[in-house]
Amino acid sequence: MNRTAPGRLESRPIHERLHPTQASREACIAAHIPAGRFGAAEEGAAVICFLASASARCVRGVTLPVDGGTVRRSFCGDRVVRAG
C-alpha cells in the first residue's frame, strides 16, 4: 500500500486556527518549511493521482511526503539541523 504524508497546506484551518496572522504563518514557514511556503491542496492531489496511476505500477509500500521539505529536517534540542 502506498500513501502520502501531507505537511501544512493552504487551508481554512491553517489560517483560522493554527496561524491566524500573516506574521504567524511567515514564522512557521521560516522555521520549518524549506520550500518557503505552505503547499497547495492540488499538489497533494497530484501525488495521489500519480500513485493511483499506471505510471506508479512498480511503486509499492512507500509513503511520499508532500510537505515542502519539512521531513528532511531533524531537530537536536533547540538547534535545527538540515539533512542532506
C-alpha positions in Angstrom: 0.0 0.0 0.0 1.3 3.5 -0.9 0.4 6.6 1.0 1.1 10.3 1.2 2.2 12.2 4.3 1.0 15.8 3.7 2.5 18.7 5.5 0.9 22.1 6.1 -1.4 23.0 3.2 -3.0 26.3 2.5 -6.4 25.8 4.1 -9.0 27.5 6.3 -7.8 25.6 9.4 -4.3 26.8 8.9 -5.4 30.4 8.5 -8.1 30.4 11.2 -6.7 28.2 14.0 -3.1 27.4 13.6 -1.7 30.6 12.1 -4.3 33.3 12.2 -1.9 36.1 11.3 0.4 36.7 8.4 3.3 37.0 10.9 2.5 33.7 12.4 2.4 32.0 9.0 5.7 33.6 8.0 7.4 32.5 11.2 6.2 28.9 10.8 7.4 28.8 7.2 10.8 30.3 8.1 11.3 27.9 10.9 10.1 24.7 9.4 9.4 24.6 5.7 12.4 24.7 3.4 10.2 25.2 0.3 9.4 28.7 1.7 5.6 28.3 1.6 2.7 26.1 2.6 1.7 23.6 0.0 -1.4 23.7 -2.2 -4.1 21.0 -2.0 -3.6 20.5 -5.7 0.0 19.5 -5.1 -1.1 16.8 -2.7 -3.8 15.6 -5.1 -1.3 15.3 -7.9 0.9 13.0 -5.8 -2.2 10.8 -5.0 -3.1 10.7 -8.7 0.4 9.6 -9.6 0.3 6.8 -7.0 -3.0 5.7 -8.4 -1.9 5.8 -12.0 -0.3 3.1 -14.2 2.9 5.2 -14.0 3.4 4.1 -10.4 2.7 0.4 -11.0 6.1 -0.6 -9.7 5.9 1.7 -6.7 5.0 -0.4 -3.7 4.9 0.2 0.0 6.1 3.8 0.1 5.0 6.9 2.0 5.7 10.0 0.0 5.9 13.2 2.0 4.2 16.2 0.4 5.5 18.7 2.9 7.8 21.2 1.2 10.9 19.5 2.6 9.9 19.6 6.3 10.6 15.9 6.8 14.2 16.5 5.7 14.9 18.4 8.9 15.7 16.8 12.2 15.7 18.7 15.5 18.5 18.5 18.0 17.4 20.2 21.1 16.7 23.8 20.2 19.0 23.7 17.2 17.7 22.9 13.7 19.9 20.7 11.6 19.2 20.3 7.9 19.7 16.8 6.5 21.3 16.3 3.1 
